[in-house]
C-alpha cells in the first residue's frame, strides 16, 4: 500500500528505537481485516486513506494511540458503540474510534465522510459540563495524520505522547 499521510509513522516504527528488547514496535493488521472493518463500520465504503494507512501500519498496536485492552479493532469499535448505547449517546454519521482511554470513558474518533485525512473528535460519555458542554467536540489538531505526528514528536522528546 502506498503511504501518503503516515510516512512519519512508517519511518518511526518504534517508541524506543535504541532499546534492544523493549522497542514497542507498531504492528499491522491485514488488508482483509481492513476490508471487513470497512464492511462493518462504513457500509462497505472505503475508509479515508489515512485510516487505511493507520490500520495497515499499526492496526494491531500503535505506541501513540491507545487501543485499550481489546484483542482487535472490531472489539474496540463494538465496545465504543455498546457503551454509547448504554449511555443513550448517538453518532448518526459513520465514524471510527482510533483511541480509547480513561478506562473507556473517553475516545477519539474520526467521521468517515470528511475526506482522506479527516479532523479528530473526542467523545466523552459523561460529557457536558463547563469545559465541554457537548459530549462530542473537536480536538486541537487539524487531522488524524497531524495528531499522530504530534504524538510521535512528543515520544521522541521523551515525553508522554498522550
N, C-alpha and C positions, 0 to 999 in steps of 0.2 A: 504494500500500500504506500502510495506517495504521501509523505508527511509535509503538509503545507503550513499548519498552525502551531504544531507542537514540536518543532525541531529542537527547541531548548530542552524539553523533557527528554526527547530521544538522545540528545547529546550529553545529558546529565542523568544517567540511569540509576546512579547510586546516591543515597543520602550521605554515606560516609565512604567516599572512594578510596581513601588512604588506609582503611581498615582491611584486615585480611579476612576475617570471618563475619564481621557484623556490618556489612555494606548497606543493608536494606535496599535491595535492588528491585526496581519496578518489574512487574510480572504481567504478561498479556493474557487476553482471552482470545479464543479462536474467532475467525470470521463467521463461522457457522453459528457460534453463540451470539455474536453481534446481530446477525440476521434474525435469530429467534427473539432477541430483545426488541428489535425494530417491529417485528410482528406483534408482540405483546403490548408494547407501550407507545407505538406510533402508527397503529393501524396498518402496518406493513409498509409504510413510507420510510424512505431512507432517513437516518438520523442526520443532524447537522454534521458537516465534515469534521469539526473539532471534536465532537463527541465520539465519532467513529475512531479518530486517531487516538483519543484518550483510551478507549477500550482496547484498541489494537496494541497499544504500547504498554498500558498499565491497568487493564480492567480487573485483574486479579489482585494486584497490590500496587499502590502508589504512595510513596512516602510523604507527599504533600497534600493528600486528600485522605479523609478518614472514612473508610468503608465500614466502620464498625466491626462487629464480631460475626458478620454474616459470611456464609460459605460461598455465596455467589452474588453477582449483580442482581439477578432475579429475586433472590431472597431479600436483598436490601430494598429494591423497588416495591416489593409486596409489603414489606414492613411499613414503609412510609405511607403507602396508600391505606393499609389497615389502620394505622394509627390516626390518620386523618379522619377516616370513617368513625372511629370510636370517639373522636373529639368533635364530631359534627363540622368538620372542615372540608371544603370542596375546592378543587382546582379544576375548572371546566375545560381548560385547554390541554393538549398533550404536553407533558413535561417529563423530565428525567432528573432524579436526585443524584448528585455527584459527591455528596459529603453528608454524613450523618454524625451528629455529635451531641454533647451534653446529655449523655445517657439516652440518646434517641429522641430528646425533646426538641431538637432543632435540626434543620437540614438546609443544605444549599442545593439549588436546582436551577435548571435552565428550561425555558419553554422551547419546544421543538419546532416552533413555527416562526422563529425570529432570526433566521439567516444562518450562515455557515459557522459563525463564531459569536453566538448569542451572549447577551448580558447574563449575569448571575443574580439570582434572588435568594433570599433567606426566608424560610418558613419557621415560625415559632408557634408550636401547638398551643402554648399558653398565651399567645400573642395578645396584643393590646397593652396599653399602659402609656406612661409618659414618653419614653424614648421611641417606641414603635407602636403607634396606635392601631395599626393594622397587623394582622397576623402574617402577612407577606409584605416584604419590602425589598428594594434593590440594594445590592451591596456596592461598595465604593470602587469597584473595578469596572472597566468598560466591557470586558468579555471574559469568557472562560479561559481562553489562552493567556490573557493578562493575569488572571488570578493564579494560574499555575506558575507562570514565570515569576511573579512576585514572591510566591511561596518558595520556589527553588532558590531565589536570591537570598531570602531570609535564612534558609537552611545553610547555604554556602557561607553566610556571615556568622554561622554558629548560633543562630537564634532559633527559637521555636517557629516552624513555618506556619503555624496556625495563628 
